[in-house]
Amino acid sequence: MTPYHVYFLPIFLVGCLIAVIASFFASRNSGCSIPGALLALGVLSFWVGLFIGSDVGYRAWQSMPDPPKEAFSDASAMGALVFGWFPGGVFCLAFFGFFRGIRFLIYGSKPEPGTGKPNSRQANSQPVETGNPYQGPQSTNSD
């Protein structure tokens, strides 16, 4: 294992871990703004981990005595800076879809426990008297 990998892997894995956690929490929320912000945070953490890990890894590899020629082909750090958002986006969206799929398999179309959102059967099973004089006649639904 080269000095590049010794420094790159821990930094990159921390960025990946933050991205997975952000994707998990994004999959648990409904709507667009909160999941979108969490996915953006995940992509940013992946991107930063990729760039900083690559930069620090190449610097460590180049500082060793008598480094090989491969240590000086550090164009991947610049590539990670410019194009790192794309693999970060794919990574976070893949985990987001995975966690949403697990959530769908567990809960299906039913609401999650504790959300307070009733099912359609619960909402239509009992008519509620509101005291409104313009309310229509009560229907007798029997399931």
N, C-alpha and C positions, 0 to 999 in steps of 0.2 A: 504494500500500500504506500503510495507516494505521500509526501507532506501536503500536497494539494488535497487529497482525500481526507487526511487526518483533520484538517481545518474546515474543509467544505461540508462534510457530512453532518457534523453536529449543528452547524449554523443553519443549514438547509432543512434539516429535520425539525428544528424548532419552528421555522417558518411554516412547514407543512402541517405540524401539529396545530398551530394557531389557525391555519386555514381550515382544517377539518373541524375544529371546535366551532368556528364561525359558521361553517356550512351546516353543522348540526343544529345550532340555534336558529339559523335562518329557516331550516326546514320545519321547525316546530312552530313558527309564527305564521299567521295568515296575513294577507294583504301584499302590498308591493314595497312600501317604503322601508320598513324594518328589515325584511329579508334582503332587499336590495342593498341596503347599507351594510348588513352583515356579510353578504357575498362580496361586496367591494372591499371590505376589511380583509376578508380571506384572500382575495386575489392580491391585494397589496402586501400582505404578510408573506405570501408565497414568493412574490416578485422580489421583495426586499431580501428574503432569505437566500434566494437564488443568486442575486447580484452580489450581496455582501459576502456570502460564502465563497463564491467564485473568485472575487477580488482578493479576499484574505488568503484563500488557498493558493492562488498564483503567487502572491507576494511571499508566502512562506516557502513555496517551492523554489522560487528564484533566489531566495536568500541562503539556501543551503550551499555548502562548499561544492564547487564543480557541478553546477546544475546541468541537466541534459538540455538539448535543443527544444524539446517539447515544453519545457517550463516557460519559454519565452513566446509561445504562440497563444497569448492570452486574449485573443479576439472574442472568446466566449463570454468574458466579463462584459464587454461592450454589447454583444448580442443579447445577453441577459438583461442589460439595462434598457435596450431599445425594444426587444420583442418578448420580454419575460411576462408581460401581461397575458399573452395568449395561452401558454401552458398553464398559467395560474388560473385563468378563467375556465379552461377545460377541466382542470383538477377540481376546482371548487364546485362547478356545475355537476360533475360526475358524483361527488359525494352528496351534494344537495339532492340530486335525483335518487340516489341510493337510500338516503335517510327518509325522503318523502315516500318512496316505495315501501319501505319497512313500516312507516306510519300508516299507510293505506292498507297494508296486509293485516296489521294489528287491529285497527279501528274501522276499516272499511269506510262506508259513507256515514257511519254513526259519529256523533261528536266525541271528542276526547272527554274522559271523565274530569269534572272540575271546571269545564269551560262555561257551564251554565246555559249553553245553547240547546234548546229542546229539539228532539227529532220531529219530523213532520207528523208522525202518529201521535206524539204527545201534544203537539200544538193543536190538532184538530179533534182530539178524542172527547173532550168535555167543553161544551159551550160555557162561556163565562158571562154572567150578568154584570153589566157595567153601570146600570142605572140610566142609560141613555134612552129617552122616550122615542127616539127615532130608530132604535135598534129593531131589526127585523125579527120575525118569529123564530123561536128556538126550534132547531131541527133535531130530530132524534136519530143520531147516528149510532148504529149498533154494529160493531166490528165482529 
